[in-house]
Amino acid sequence: MSLTNTRPEATPLPLSQGEEHSESSPLSIHDMTIAYHRKPVLWDIDLDLPEHHLIGIIGPNGAGKSTLLKSVLGLIPRASGRVLVYGKPFDEQRHRVAYVPQRESVDWDFPVSALDVVLMGRYKRVGWCLPIGRTHKKIAMEALDKVGMADYARRQISQLSGGQQQRIFLARALAQDADLYLMDEPFAGVDAATEKAIIALLKDLKSSGKTVAVVHHDLQTVGSYFDTVILLNMRVVAYGPTAEVFTEENLNKTYGGKLTLLTDAAEALARNQASIHRETKSE
């Protein structure tokens, strides 16, 4: 039995005219499906991110938002599909992508200083096992200064608050000087002052020609934070300019109980099994 008709309808994606995907797109995802133990987590993801935009990835818990970022980075295998960064495979463009993971996924007891963490963002330019030069340390300190953490450069990361740790990881991304920034819930667990500082930093990145995609949960701030949104619930429910896509109808499709893909699929399977059972009894 096909479940095609049980999926929520997605808003058409703004792909380039005359071609399916644009080679100039910072991130181009082609028909990507991700599955854990044969259970689909993301289905048929197909989109291009616009350049120089601040993009929110929005959806309920378990919708696959973090999985989307990790699959782009090659941290988890894809069942199908491919990912291009500025028209080339990710492995060839790795240096152009910076990633800020969820704070909870990091071992903060690892014995390194804040400066050490930020310098990790320079390793692609320095090379592993080579000494860190004065220029790279200067860039790392400038990144710390941008996030208001220069005075904590020598502090062990385990001694920092949650908001301070988040700023350190943002500084590491800044030090990398990437073109595409992927951030997994950078506002989670931070105070209001830190959130204000982070969004100001992200808007500065956009103004300087960078593209930033952010997994985000607070629906109340989506309209003021992001130019573009991806509404995700196992698949792209809607994608486009925030003013056009972030609507009550699309939010209902993304978050609404019976409108979610998982529930619809489960109900369709149940109906199919019930039908088979009735046919068996009638024979």
N, C-alpha and C positions, 0 to 999 in steps of 0.2 A: 504493500500500500504506500502510495506517495504522500508525503507530508507537505508538499510544496505549498498548498493553499492554506496551510495553517500558520504560515509565517506572517508577522506584521509587515505591512507594506512600507517600503523605505522610500524616502524622498530621493528623487534622482540626483546622482552625484555630478558635480560640475567638472567633468573631465574636459580636456583641451579639445577645441574644435578640430575636426579632421583626423583625429587619432584617438585611440583608446586611452592611452596614458601619455603624460608629458615627460620627456626626458629632463626637463628643467625642474620638475617637482622635487622638493627636498626629500619626500618620502612617497614612494609609489608602491602600493600593495596590490598584487594581482591574484584574485581568486584564492585567497588563503583560507585554509581550514586547519584548526588545531584540535587534537584529540588526546585525552589522557585515558589510557587503558581502553581504547576504542570508544570512549564516550566523548562526543564532540563538545568542545568548550567554546570555540569560535567557528562560525560557518560562513563561507563564501564572502570573506572580507575583500572588498575591491574599492579602492579609493586613492586619490592623489591629495596630498597636503599642499595648500597654497604657500608660496614663498612669503617671508616677512610677515607672518601672521602669528598671533597668540591664540592657540587652539585648545579648547577644553574637551577632554574625553569624559563623558558623563554617562552614568548608568548605575543600576542597583548593585549591591554586593553580589559577587558571583557572576557578574555579567561578562567577565573576561577582559576588563580594562588593563590590569597589570599584565595579564597573559599577552595582550596585544603588544605592549612595549617589549616584553621579553622575547617574543617571537621575532620581532623586528631585529633585535640585537643578536639573534641566534642562540639565546640562552636556553630555549626549549625548542625541540624539533617541530617542524611543520608536517602535517599529514599531506598537504598539497599546497600549491601556489608558490609565488616567489615575491621577493622584496627587493626594490631598487632604491638606492640613495643617490639622488642627482643622476639618475639614468644608469647607474652601475651597481653590481652586487655589493651588498653591505661590506663584505670582507675587503673590497678594494677601496671603500670609502670610510672605513672605521674611524679614521682620524678626524673626520668631519662631523662625528656624532658624539655628543656628551650625554651621559645618563645619570640621573639622580634617583637612586632606588628608594623604596620605603625605608624610613628610619628604623622600623622594627626588624628589618632583614639584615641589619648590620651588627657585627660583633663589636660593641663599643668598649669592651674590656681589653681589646687588643692594644698592646703598649706602644702607642705612637702619639705624637703631638699633633695639634691642629695643623701646624705648618707641614708636617710630614704627609698628612692626608691631602692637603691641597697640592703638594708637589707631585702626588700621584697623577694629577691631571697633566703633568708635563712629561711623563715617561715616554709617550709616543714620539716626542720631539728630541728627548735626551737619549733614549735607548736604555734598555734594562741593564742593570749592573754597572752602569757608567756613573761617574761622579756628577752631582748636581752643581752646575756652574752658578756664578753670581747673577747672571741675567735671569735664569729661571727662578732663582730665589726672589729676585726683585718682582717678577711677574706674580709669583705666588703671594707675596706680601701685599701687592696692589689688589689682588683678588680678595684677600682677607679684609683689607681696608674698605672695599666696596660693600661688603656685607656687615661692616661694623664689628669685625672680630680681630683686628690687627693686634690689639692689646692681649689677645689670648693665644698668640701664635705658638708659644712654648708650653701651653697648658695641655696636659694629657686629655684625650678626647673623653675618657671615662669621667672626668671631673667637670664636664660641661653639662648644662641643662639640655633638655630636649630641643628647645628652640635654638640654642647655640649650636648644637650638633647639626641641626638642619642647615643652619647658615654656613657651617664648615663644608658640608657637601655641596652646597651651591657655589661656594668659593672654588672648590675643586673643579666644578664644571666650567666656571668662568676662566680658570687658569688654563684649561684645555684649549680655549679659543676655538670652539667648534662653530659650525654653521647651523646644525640642527640639534636642538636640546630636547630630550625626552625626560620628563619628570613624573615620578610616581608619588602622588599625594604629598607634594612639598609643604602644604599647609596643615597637614595632620598633626595635632598635638602641640601646636605652637600658640603663643599668646597673640593678642591683637596687634601689638607693636611689631612683632616679628612678621606676622602675615602682611601687614602694611608695607614693611620693608621689602619682603619677598616680591610682592606684586609690582612694586615700583621698579625693582631690579629686572623682572621679566619684561616689563614694558620698555625699559631701557634697551634690553637685548633686541626686542622687536624693532625699536627705532634705529638701532645700529645695523639693521639688515639681517638679523638672525630669525630663524623660525623656531617656535617653542610650542611643544605639545605637552599638556599637563593633565594627568588624571586628577579629577576634582570631585568632591562630594557635596559641597554646600551650594544648593540650588539657588539660594538667595543672592549670591554674588556672581553667578555665571554671566548675567547681562552686563555687569560693569567690568568684568575681568577679561572676557574673551571676545575676539573678533569673529571667530568661527567655532562651531561646536560639532562634535561627533556624539550622537546619542547611540549608545551601544547596549544591546542585550543579547549576547551570543552572536549577533550579527549587527550590521549598521542599520539602525531603525531610521535615522535621518542624519543628514550631514550638510552643512552649508553655513552661510552667514548667520550669526547668532540672532539678529533681529527677525530673520525669516524662519529659522528652524526651531528656535527655543520657544515652542508654543505649547499650550495646554494639551492640544490634540496629540502632538508628538511625545510629550511627557507621559500621557496616559498610555500610549503604545509602548513606551520604554519601561515604565514602572507599574502600570496597571495590572492587577492580579491575573485576570483571564486573558489579557492581551499579551502577556509575556510568552515568548517562544516555548519555554520549557513546559508551561502549563498547557498550552494549546497542543503541543506534541503529545504530552501524556494523555490528554483527553481523546485525541484522535486514535492513539493506540488502544485505549480502553474501549472505544466504540468499535474498533476493528475486531478486537478479541471477543467482545460481546456478540457481534454479528456472526463470527465463526462458530461460537458456542451454540447460538440459536440454530444455525444451519446444521450442525452436527446432531442436535437433539431431534430435529425434524426428519432426519434420514432414517 
